[in-house]
Amino acid sequence: TECLVRVATVALDVLGDKDEAVRALTRLLELRPDHEWARATLESTLESSARWAELLELYRERIVRSEDPEARAEWYLRAARLELSGLEDATAALDTVETLLG
């Protein structure tokens, strides 16, 4: 996993290759789903690349993995904002908020 961290870091910081960084970070999360640096860096990279659908999937993973109700609610709200503003899908955003309110 350390090699994948290096690949992602070099891809982002030296080469400016976001696609390669996304591949390395995604693979790292497959191996270590709890790797917070990889998850946060992948989210940031996807956001800066306007890769909204992939970012939404990460948010949904955060919702499922979160054990803290307040943190889970925050991820639901982030997902709803992304659906509304990034994906321009008001219906999905409303569904996400309704799921949060349960």
Beta strands, then each sheet from edge to edge (+ up, - down):
end
